[in-house]
Amino acid sequence: MLTTPMQGALDKIGGYTRTGADAVVHLSGMNIINRGVREAARRVMASRFYRDAEKVFAGGAAADLAKLSPAELNRMKWFGLGDDMLVRVLREVKEHGETVDHWTGAKLNRLNPDAWTDVEAKHAFTMALNRAAGRASMEHDFGAGTVWDRSPIFRTFSQLRRFGLNAWHMNILHGYAMRDPEVFWDVVASTFAAAALYAVRTRIEAATRSDPEKHLQERFAPGAFAAAIFQLGAYSSLIPALVDTGIGVAGANPIFGFRNSALPSDAWFGNPSVTFLNNLFRVAPSAFMQPIVAGRERSQPEWRQMLSILPFSNNIAVQSALGLLVQDAPRFAPKSQTGYSLPDAVMGTVQ
């Protein structure tokens, strides 16, 4: 297959970005986290099947799906289990599941899938568990992707946006389709988890700053707190990126800016490749040169800007360690010395 030089270059860029993304995922520990989330989701789903089996087969051998709510049946259909297959799966779960005593009641201990006699039911049950685990970990669903997913340009601009892209169909569209109490409590739990994460992260950040009270006051202001927990929640998807990109075109300050990656929310500078190139060729050199030319001490923001090109420089642990190292530096550069004229620098007349 013949390709143009531009397409070949874009394919190479796409290969490099995928290699870099894989390295970041491995080094960040996300693979371990995803495996843990998927395993926990499978256990929760297995327990849910056992509870449903207890309801359906309560009082006799005949199955009665009317004992399940319409919302529960609707979710089972989303897992790929129609009424007939659901009865077959629940029968196997009921017959072969083992429980142990727990202070909350009987708790599922083993499903003994090797003892199942209905092979089709076993396969359908496995697919349902995997589907639930994939949604819990926000794993990329290739069947729900778009034609743009194959484009190197799209993959480049969607770096660190995959969770947001997946949340559109896995959370927002799925939640709208379900519209049941489980969706409501999922939104509530996501909001509380985002609030807790933001509160802990902000406290850690403030502990290494020279002005912790001011930082906490700004970050915990009602407007900032509401915007942060919405952006960090599982149902924000790409809404913060679209809003900040739109108002940025109009020259307004961003509303959102609370990503865990510490990147901006807009579509352009929120891209890690663009941010890295901007830091490499503009931000870091400027932070390095300005104090030297002006003959002054480097400020805390300039230290952070100068080291922004290092790997994992946005990691909260790295930022906290850096904050401790530079806490004795001036908090800000003098306003009259935040830039300089190149001719003045050459002539030695920088004020």
ZALO-891862 format. One line per field, with one value per residue: x, y, z of N, C-alpha, C, O in turn; chain. Coordinates in steps of 0.2 Angstrom, whole numbers. Layout:
N
n.east: X|...
n.north: Y|...
n.up: Z|...
ca.east: X|...
ca.north: Y|...
ca.up: Z|...
c.east: X|...
c.north: Y|...
c.up: Z|...
o.east: X|...
o.north: Y|...
o.up: Z|...
c: A|...
This chain:
351
n.east: 4|3|9|9|22|18|9|16|25|16|12|23|24|13|16|27|21|12|21|27|16|12|24|22|10|14|25|18|10|-3|-8|-8|-17|-28|-30|-34|-46|-54|-54|-61|-73|-78|-80|-90|-100|-102|-107|-119|-126|-127|-136|-147|-150|-154|-166|-174|-176|-181|-191|-194|-191|-194|-191|-193|-194|-201|-198|-188|-183|-189|-178|-167|-168|-167|-154|-147|-150|-142|-130|-129|-138|-152|-169|-171|-158|-153|-160|-155|-141|-143|-148|-137|-128|-135|-135|-122|-115|-105|-107|-101|-102|-106|-105|-114|-123|-126|-112|-105|-93|-87|-89|-87|-85|-80|-88|-100|-113|-120|-113|-115|-121|-111|-102|-109|-110|-97|-94|-103|-97|-85|-88|-94|-83|-75|-82|-81|-68|-66|-61|-55|-66|-67|-77|-86|-79|-74|-72|-62|-53|-43|-35|-19|-17|-29|-27|-15|-20|-29|-22|-21|-34|-43|-50|-60|-66|-71|-80|-90|-99|-99|-103|-111|-120|-124|-129|-140|-148|-151|-157|-160|-162|-149|-140|-142|-136|-123|-119|-119|-110|-98|-97|-94|-82|-74|-74|-67|-55|-50|-49|-40|-29|-27|-24|-11|-4|-4|4|17|19|24|14|2|-11|-17|-17|-26|-37|-40|-42|-52|-63|-80|-84|-73|-71|-83|-82|-70|-74|-84|-76|-67|-75|-84|-93|-91|-84|-80|-84|-78|-67|-72|-79|-69|-61|-69|-73|-60|-56|-64|-56|-58|-54|-50|-63|-62|-48|-42|-36|-29|-17|-12|-12|-18|-36|-41|-42|-31|-18|-20|-16|-3|8|9|10|22|31|29|34|47|53|50|44|53|66|65|62|74|83|79|81|95|99|93|100|95|88|81|64|51|40|47|57|49|44|56|60|49|51|55|53|37|35|24|18|10|18|31|30|27|39|48|42|46|60|62|56|62|65|61|44|38|43|50|38|42|52|49|51|62|70|78|88|91|97|108|115|118|110|99|86
n.north: -6|11|26|43|55|63|56|45|51|55|43|38|47|44|31|34|41|32|22|30|33|20|18|27|23|11|15|24|16|13|1|-8|-2|-2|-16|-20|-13|-18|-32|-30|-25|-36|-45|-38|-38|-52|-55|-48|-55|-67|-63|-59|-72|-78|-71|-74|-88|-90|-99|-110|-121|-116|-102|-85|-71|-59|-55|-47|-30|-19|-10|-18|-29|-22|-18|-30|-34|-24|-30|-40|-50|-58|-62|-76|-82|-75|-82|-95|-92|-88|-99|-108|-101|-101|-115|-119|-109|-105|-99|-89|-86|-70|-54|-46|-54|-69|-72|-72|-84|-93|-97|-108|-111|-121|-132|-129|-134|-129|-123|-112|-103|-101|-95|-83|-77|-74|-65|-55|-51|-46|-36|-27|-25|-18|-6|-1|2|11|7|7|5|-3|-6|5|15|28|33|41|37|30|39|46|60|62|53|59|71|67|62|58|60|50|44|54|54|41|42|48|40|29|33|46|44|31|32|40|32|22|28|26|22|18|24|37|36|32|44|52|46|47|61|63|56|63|75|72|67|79|88|81|81|95|99|93|99|112|111|112|124|142|150|144|146|156|148|138|145|150|139|132|140|143|143|138|126|119|119|111|98|94|93|83|72|57|60|71|70|77|90|100|103|107|119|127|128|135|147|152|156|167|175|175|170|153|142|129|120|110|97|81|79|91|99|111|114|116|112|113|118|109|97|85|84|96|104|100|104|117|121|116|124|137|141|135|139|153|155|151|160|173|177|177|186|198|198|194|184|168|165|155|151|151|142|130|131|130|117|110|102|90|72|66|78|84|76|74|71|73|87|91|88|96|109|109|110|123|132|142|151|167|171|177|183|200|212|221|214|203|200|204|215|210|218|227|217|213|225|227|234|231|234
n.up: 0|-5|2|7|9|20|27|30|39|49|54|60|70|77|81|89|99|104|110|119|127|132|140|150|156|161|170|178|186|182|176|186|194|186|184|197|199|189|194|206|201|195|206|213|203|202|215|214|204|211|222|214|209|221|223|212|212|224|235|227|213|201|190|193|185|188|200|200|198|185|181|185|176|164|165|165|152|146|149|140|142|139|144|143|143|155|165|163|167|180|186|186|194|206|208|209|216|231|248|262|280|285|293|288|282|272|261|245|241|232|214|207|193|184|187|181|170|159|146|137|145|154|146|142|155|158|148|152|165|161|153|163|171|162|160|173|175|165|152|136|123|109|100|102|97|85|68|68|77|71|66|66|69|77|87|93|98|107|118|135|136|135|145|147|134|134|144|139|131|140|153|152|141|143|156|153|145|154|166|180|198|201|193|198|211|207|201|213|221|213|213|227|228|220|226|238|233|228|239|247|238|237|250|251|241|247|258|254|250|251|254|261|266|258|246|250|252|240|232|238|237|234|220|213|220|216|202|201|207|198|186|190|192|187|177|169|157|141|143|152|144|131|136|141|130|121|128|129|116|115|123|137|154|159|166|171|178|184|182|186|180|180|168|157|153|141|123|116|123|133|128|131|122|115|126|131|121|121|134|132|122|125|138|149|144|145|159|163|158|161|175|175|166|171|183|196|209|206|205|214|205|193|195|195|182|174|177|171|160|163|165|172|179|182|192|208|219|214|212|225|232|225|229|242|240|234|243|250|240|232|232|220|204|202|196|187|181|174|161|147|136|121|114|124|133|125|125|138|146|154|165
ca.east: 0|7|7|12|27|15|5|22|27|11|12|29|23|8|20|31|16|9|26|27|10|13|29|19|5|18|29|13|6|-10|-9|-9|-23|-34|-32|-37|-52|-57|-56|-66|-79|-80|-82|-96|-105|-103|-111|-125|-129|-130|-142|-153|-152|-158|-173|-178|-177|-184|-198|-195|-186|-196|-188|-198|-190|-205|-196|-182|-186|-188|-172|-162|-169|-164|-146|-145|-150|-136|-124|-130|-142|-160|-173|-170|-151|-152|-163|-150|-135|-144|-149|-130|-125|-138|-133|-114|-111|-104|-107|-98|-106|-103|-109|-120|-127|-122|-108|-103|-86|-85|-94|-86|-87|-78|-93|-106|-115|-122|-107|-117|-123|-105|-99|-113|-109|-90|-94|-106|-92|-79|-91|-95|-76|-72|-85|-79|-61|-66|-57|-57|-71|-66|-83|-89|-75|-76|-68|-56|-49|-38|-31|-13|-18|-34|-23|-11|-24|-33|-18|-24|-42|-46|-55|-65|-69|-75|-85|-96|-104|-100|-107|-117|-125|-127|-134|-146|-152|-154|-161|-163|-159|-142|-137|-142|-131|-117|-117|-118|-103|-93|-96|-91|-75|-70|-73|-62|-48|-48|-48|-33|-23|-26|-20|-4|-1|-3|9|24|19|25|8|-3|-18|-20|-18|-32|-43|-42|-44|-58|-68|-86|-84|-67|-73|-88|-79|-65|-77|-87|-71|-64|-81|-84|-98|-89|-82|-76|-88|-74|-62|-76|-81|-63|-58|-74|-72|-53|-56|-66|-52|-59|-50|-53|-67|-59|-41|-41|-35|-24|-11|-10|-12|-24|-42|-43|-41|-24|-13|-21|-13|3|14|9|13|29|35|29|39|54|56|48|43|59|72|63|63|81|87|77|85|102|100|91|104|91|87|76|58|48|37|52|60|44|44|62|60|43|52|57|48|33|36|17|16|10|24|37|28|28|46|50|40|50|67|62|52|66|66|56|38|36|48|47|34|46|58|46|53|67|71|84|93|94|101|114|119|120|106|93|85
ca.north: 0|17|31|49|56|66|50|41|55|55|36|38|51|40|26|36|43|25|20|35|32|14|18|31|19|6|18|27|11|13|-6|-12|0|-5|-23|-20|-10|-23|-37|-28|-25|-43|-48|-35|-41|-59|-55|-46|-61|-72|-60|-60|-79|-79|-68|-77|-95|-90|-102|-116|-122|-112|-95|-80|-64|-54|-53|-42|-24|-17|-7|-23|-32|-18|-18|-36|-33|-21|-34|-45|-56|-58|-66|-84|-83|-73|-88|-100|-90|-87|-106|-110|-97|-103|-122|-120|-104|-106|-93|-90|-82|-63|-50|-43|-60|-74|-68|-76|-85|-96|-98|-115|-111|-127|-137|-127|-139|-125|-120|-106|-99|-99|-90|-77|-74|-72|-59|-50|-49|-42|-29|-23|-23|-13|0|1|4|15|4|9|0|-2|-6|11|21|32|32|46|34|27|44|48|66|62|50|63|76|64|60|59|62|44|43|59|51|35|44|51|34|24|36|50|41|25|34|43|26|18|33|22|24|16|30|43|35|32|51|55|43|50|67|63|54|68|80|69|67|86|90|78|84|102|100|91|105|118|109|113|131|147|154|139|149|159|143|134|150|151|132|130|145|139|142|134|119|116|117|105|91|92|91|77|67|53|62|77|69|82|96|105|105|111|125|131|130|140|154|154|159|174|179|174|165|147|140|123|120|106|90|78|79|98|102|115|110|118|107|114|117|103|91|84|85|103|108|99|108|124|121|115|129|144|142|133|144|160|154|150|166|180|179|178|193|203|199|193|177|165|164|149|149|150|135|125|132|127|110|107|98|83|67|66|85|86|72|78|69|77|94|92|88|103|114|109|112|130|136|148|156|172|168|179|188|207|213|224|210|196|199|209|217|207|223|229|212|213|231|227|240|228|237
ca.up: 0|-5|7|5|15|26|30|34|45|54|56|64|76|81|84|95|105|108|114|125|132|135|145|155|159|165|175|183|190|180|174|192|197|182|186|204|198|185|198|211|198|194|212|214|198|204|221|211|201|216|225|209|209|227|222|206|213|230|236|222|207|195|190|192|184|190|207|199|196|178|181|185|170|159|166|163|145|143|150|135|145|138|149|143|145|162|169|163|171|187|188|187|199|212|210|210|221|238|252|269|284|286|298|284|280|268|256|240|241|226|209|204|185|181|188|177|165|154|143|134|151|157|142|143|161|158|144|156|170|157|151|169|173|157|161|179|174|159|147|129|120|102|97|103|95|79|62|69|82|68|63|70|72|82|93|96|101|112|123|141|135|133|150|145|128|136|149|135|130|146|158|150|136|146|161|151|143|160|170|186|204|201|190|203|216|204|201|219|223|209|216|233|227|217|231|243|230|227|245|249|234|238|256|250|238|251|263|252|247|256|256|261|268|252|241|252|251|232|229|242|236|232|213|212|222|212|196|202|208|192|181|192|192|181|172|166|150|138|144|154|138|127|139|142|123|118|131|128|110|116|127|144|158|160|172|174|177|190|180|190|176|180|162|156|151|134|118|113|128|137|125|134|117|114|132|132|116|123|140|130|118|127|145|152|142|148|166|165|156|164|181|174|162|176|189|202|212|203|210|214|199|188|196|192|175|172|178|169|154|166|166|178|183|185|197|214|223|212|214|233|233|222|233|248|238|232|247|252|235|231|229|214|201|202|190|182|178|171|154|145|129|118|113|131|135|122|126|145|149|157|172
c.east: 4|5|11|17|24|12|11|24|22|11|17|28|18|11|24|26|13|15|27|22|10|18|26|14|9|21|24|10|-1|-12|-11|-16|-29|-35|-35|-44|-57|-59|-61|-73|-82|-83|-89|-102|-107|-108|-118|-129|-131|-136|-148|-155|-156|-165|-177|-180|-180|-191|-199|-190|-188|-193|-194|-195|-194|-202|-190|-186|-185|-181|-166|-162|-166|-157|-144|-145|-144|-130|-124|-134|-149|-163|-171|-163|-150|-155|-158|-144|-137|-145|-142|-127|-128|-136|-126|-111|-111|-104|-103|-102|-102|-108|-115|-124|-123|-118|-105|-95|-83|-90|-93|-88|-85|-84|-100|-107|-117|-117|-109|-118|-116|-101|-102|-111|-102|-90|-97|-101|-87|-82|-92|-88|-73|-75|-83|-72|-60|-62|-59|-61|-70|-72|-87|-85|-78|-71|-61|-51|-42|-33|-25|-14|-23|-31|-19|-14|-28|-29|-21|-31|-46|-52|-61|-69|-74|-81|-91|-101|-104|-103|-113|-122|-128|-131|-140|-151|-155|-159|-165|-160|-151|-138|-136|-136|-124|-114|-115|-111|-98|-91|-92|-84|-71|-69|-67|-55|-46|-46|-41|-28|-22|-22|-13|-1|1|2|16|24|21|19|2|-10|-21|-21|-25|-38|-45|-45|-51|-64|-74|-86|-79|-69|-78|-86|-74|-69|-81|-82|-68|-69|-81|-89|-97|-87|-78|-79|-83|-69|-66|-77|-75|-60|-63|-73|-65|-52|-59|-62|-53|-55|-54|-57|-64|-51|-38|-39|-29|-17|-8|-9|-18|-30|-43|-40|-34|-19|-14|-18|-5|9|14|12|20|33|35|34|46|57|54|48|50|65|71|64|70|85|85|81|92|103|98|95|100|91|81|70|55|44|42|56|56|44|50|63|54|44|54|52|44|34|29|14|16|15|30|36|29|35|50|48|44|57|67|58|56|67|61|50|36|42|45|43|37|51|55|48|59|67|78|89|96|99|108|119|121|116|100|92|82
c.north: 6|22|37|51|59|60|46|44|55|48|35|41|47|34|28|38|37|22|24|34|25|14|22|27|14|9|21|22|10|5|-9|-9|-2|-12|-24|-18|-15|-30|-36|-27|-31|-46|-45|-38|-48|-60|-53|-51|-66|-69|-60|-67|-81|-77|-72|-84|-95|-94|-108|-116|-118|-105|-90|-73|-58|-51|-48|-36|-23|-14|-13|-27|-28|-18|-25|-37|-30|-25|-40|-51|-55|-62|-73|-85|-81|-79|-93|-99|-90|-94|-109|-107|-100|-110|-123|-115|-106|-100|-95|-85|-75|-59|-47|-48|-65|-70|-73|-77|-88|-97|-105|-115|-117|-133|-135|-132|-135|-121|-113|-101|-96|-94|-83|-73|-71|-65|-53|-47|-45|-36|-25|-21|-18|-7|3|5|9|13|6|3|2|-2|0|17|24|31|36|42|31|32|46|55|66|58|54|69|73|61|62|61|56|43|48|56|45|36|46|45|29|27|40|47|35|27|37|37|23|22|29|25|23|21|36|42|34|39|54|52|46|57|68|61|59|74|78|69|75|89|88|81|91|103|98|96|111|117|111|120|136|151|149|141|152|154|139|139|150|144|130|135|141|138|137|127|116|114|111|98|89|90|84|71|63|55|68|76|75|89|101|108|109|118|130|133|135|147|157|158|166|178|179|169|159|146|134|123|115|98|88|78|86|102|106|111|111|112|107|113|112|97|91|86|92|107|106|103|115|125|121|121|136|145|141|138|151|160|154|157|172|182|181|185|199|204|198|185|174|163|157|147|148|144|130|125|129|120|106|102|91|79|67|73|87|82|76|77|73|85|96|93|94|109|115|112|120|134|142|153|161|169|170|183|195|208|217|220|203|195|204|210|214|212|226|224|212|219|231|232|237|231|232
c.up: 0|-1|5|11|21|30|34|40|51|58|61|71|80|84|90|101|108|112|120|130|135|141|151|159|164|171|180|187|188|178|180|195|193|183|192|203|194|190|203|208|196|200|214|209|200|210|219|208|206|220|221|209|215|226|217|208|220|231|231|217|201|195|189|191|186|197|206|196|188|177|181|179|164|159|163|155|142|144|144|137|144|143|149|146|152|166|169|167|178|190|190|193|206|213|212|215|228|242|259|273|285|290|294|281|276|262|251|241|235|221|206|197|182|182|184|171|159|151|140|139|154|153|142|150|161|154|148|162|167|155|157|171|168|158|168|179|168|154|140|126|112|98|97|100|88|74|63|73|78|65|68|73|78|88|97|100|107|118|130|141|135|139|149|139|130|140|145|134|136|152|156|146|140|152|159|148|149|164|176|192|205|198|194|208|213|203|208|222|220|212|222|233|225|222|236|240|229|233|248|245|235|245|255|246|242|256|261|249|253|258|256|262|262|247|243|251|244|230|232|241|233|224|211|214|218|205|196|203|202|187|183|192|186|176|168|159|147|139|146|148|133|129|139|135|120|121|130|121|111|121|135|148|159|166|175|173|183|188|185|187|177|174|161|153|144|129|116|118|133|134|128|129|116|120|133|127|118|129|137|127|120|135|149|150|145|155|168|163|160|170|180|171|167|182|196|204|208|208|209|208|193|189|193|185|171|172|175|163|157|166|172|182|185|190|204|219|221|213|221|235|231|226|239|246|237|237|250|246|235|229|222|211|202|196|185|178|176|164|153|138|127|117|119|134|132|124|134|149|152|164|176
o.east: 9|-1|17|17|26|12|9|26|24|9|17|29|19|10|24|28|12|13|28|22|8|17|27|14|7|21|26|6|-5|-18|-16|-20|-34|-41|-40|-49|-62|-65|-65|-78|-88|-88|-94|-107|-113|-113|-123|-135|-137|-140|-153|-161|-161|-170|-183|-185|-180|-195|-204|-186|-183|-194|-198|-193|-191|-204|-188|-191|-180|-178|-162|-157|-163|-154|-138|-141|-141|-125|-120|-134|-152|-159|-170|-162|-146|-151|-156|-141|-133|-144|-141|-124|-125|-135|-125|-105|-115|-101|-102|-105|-96|-114|-120|-129|-116|-121|-102|-91|-78|-96|-98|-91|-88|-84|-105|-102|-117|-115|-106|-117|-116|-99|-99|-111|-101|-87|-95|-101|-85|-79|-91|-87|-70|-72|-82|-71|-55|-58|-65|-58|-73|-73|-91|-87|-83|-66|-56|-45|-37|-28|-26|-12|-22|-32|-18|-12|-30|-31|-23|-33|-52|-57|-67|-76|-79|-86|-97|-107|-110|-107|-118|-128|-134|-137|-145|-157|-160|-164|-171|-155|-147|-132|-131|-132|-119|-108|-110|-107|-92|-86|-88|-79|-65|-63|-63|-50|-40|-41|-37|-22|-16|-17|-8|5|6|6|20|29|20|20|-3|-15|-27|-26|-29|-43|-51|-50|-54|-69|-73|-87|-80|-67|-77|-87|-74|-67|-82|-83|-67|-67|-78|-89|-101|-89|-73|-77|-83|-68|-63|-77|-75|-57|-60|-73|-64|-49|-57|-63|-50|-52|-60|-56|-64|-49|-33|-40|-25|-12|-3|-7|-23|-29|-47|-35|-31|-15|-10|-19|-2|14|20|16|24|39|40|37|50|63|57|51|52|68|75|67|72|90|90|83|95|108|102|95|102|93|76|71|57|46|41|58|58|44|50|66|53|40|55|46|47|33|29|9|20|17|34|40|32|37|54|52|46|61|72|57|52|69|55|50|33|46|39|45|36|55|58|46|60|65|83|95|102|104|113|125|124|118|95|97|80
o.north: 7|23|37|48|58|61|44|41|54|47|32|39|47|32|25|37|37|20|21|33|25|11|20|27|13|7|22|24|6|4|-13|-13|-4|-14|-28|-21|-16|-32|-40|-29|-33|-49|-48|-39|-50|-64|-55|-52|-69|-73|-62|-68|-84|-80|-74|-86|-101|-92|-111|-112|-117|-102|-91|-70|-53|-46|-45|-36|-26|-16|-12|-29|-31|-18|-25|-40|-32|-24|-44|-56|-51|-65|-76|-89|-84|-80|-96|-103|-93|-95|-112|-110|-101|-112|-127|-115|-110|-95|-101|-80|-75|-61|-45|-46|-64|-66|-79|-73|-86|-99|-108|-119|-119|-137|-139|-134|-138|-116|-108|-95|-91|-89|-78|-67|-66|-60|-47|-41|-39|-31|-19|-15|-13|-1|9|10|12|17|6|-2|7|1|2|23|22|28|35|45|30|31|47|56|69|61|54|70|77|57|68|64|56|40|46|57|45|33|46|46|26|23|39|47|34|24|36|38|20|20|29|28|26|23|39|46|36|41|58|56|47|59|72|63|60|77|82|71|76|93|92|83|93|108|101|98|114|122|112|122|135|154|149|139|151|154|138|136|150|144|126|134|137|132|133|122|110|109|107|94|83|85|80|65|65|51|71|81|77|94|107|114|114|123|135|138|140|152|163|163|171|184|182|165|158|149|134|126|117|94|91|78|88|107|105|106|107|109|102|109|110|92|96|88|95|111|111|106|118|130|124|123|141|149|145|140|154|165|156|158|176|187|185|189|204|208|201|181|178|161|153|141|143|141|125|120|125|117|100|99|86|81|68|73|91|83|79|81|76|88|101|97|97|113|120|115|123|140|147|159|160|165|166|186|196|206|216|222|198|190|208|206|215|211|227|226|211|219|236|235|241|231|233
o.up: 4|0|2|16|26|36|39|45|57|64|66|76|86|90|95|107|114|117|126|136|141|146|157|165|169|177|186|192|191|179|180|197|195|183|193|206|196|189|205|211|197|200|216|212|200|210|221|209|205|221|223|208|214|228|219|206|223|227|231|216|197|201|185|196|187|199|211|193|185|171|177|176|160|154|160|152|137|140|144|133|147|148|155|150|156|171|174|171|182|196|195|197|211|219|216|217|230|240|261|271|285|291|297|278|276|259|253|241|233|223|203|195|177|178|184|168|153|154|141|139|156|155|142|150|164|156|148|163|170|156|157|173|171|158|168|182|166|150|139|125|110|93|93|101|86|75|61|74|81|62|74|79|83|94|103|106|111|122|131|146|134|137|149|139|127|140|148|135|137|155|158|148|139|153|162|149|149|165|176|192|208|200|195|209|217|204|208|225|223|212|223|236|227|222|238|243|231|234|250|247|235|245|258|248|242|258|265|246|259|263|252|259|260|243|239|249|243|226|229|244|229|222|206|210|217|203|191|199|201|184|179|193|181|170|165|154|150|136|144|147|130|125|136|134|117|118|130|121|107|122|139|144|159|171|181|168|186|192|187|190|175|173|165|151|141|131|114|117|137|138|128|131|116|120|135|129|117|130|140|128|118|137|153|155|148|158|173|167|161|171|183|173|167|186|200|200|207|213|205|205|189|184|190|182|166|167|175|161|153|167|178|188|190|193|205|223|225|215|223|238|234|227|241|250|238|235|252|248|238|224|218|215|201|190|179|174|177|161|157|134|130|118|119|137|135|124|136|154|153|168|182
c: A|A|A|A|A|A|A|A|A|A|A|A|A|A|A|A|A|A|A|A|A|A|A|A|A|A|A|A|A|A|A|A|A|A|A|A|A|A|A|A|A|A|A|A|A|A|A|A|A|A|A|A|A|A|A|A|A|A|A|A|A|A|A|A|A|A|A|A|A|A|A|A|A|A|A|A|A|A|A|A|A|A|A|A|A|A|A|A|A|A|A|A|A|A|A|A|A|A|A|A|A|A|A|A|A|A|A|A|A|A|A|A|A|A|A|A|A|A|A|A|A|A|A|A|A|A|A|A|A|A|A|A|A|A|A|A|A|A|A|A|A|A|A|A|A|A|A|A|A|A|A|A|A|A|A|A|A|A|A|A|A|A|A|A|A|A|A|A|A|A|A|A|A|A|A|A|A|A|A|A|A|A|A|A|A|A|A|A|A|A|A|A|A|A|A|A|A|A|A|A|A|A|A|A|A|A|A|A|A|A|A|A|A|A|A|A|A|A|A|A|A|A|A|A|A|A|A|A|A|A|A|A|A|A|A|A|A|A|A|A|A|A|A|A|A|A|A|A|A|A|A|A|A|A|A|A|A|A|A|A|A|A|A|A|A|A|A|A|A|A|A|A|A|A|A|A|A|A|A|A|A|A|A|A|A|A|A|A|A|A|A|A|A|A|A|A|A|A|A|A|A|A|A|A|A|A|A|A|A|A|A|A|A|A|A|A|A|A|A|A|A|A|A|A|A|A|A|A|A|A|A|A|A|A|A|A|A|A|A|A|A|A|A|A|A|A|A|A|A|A|A
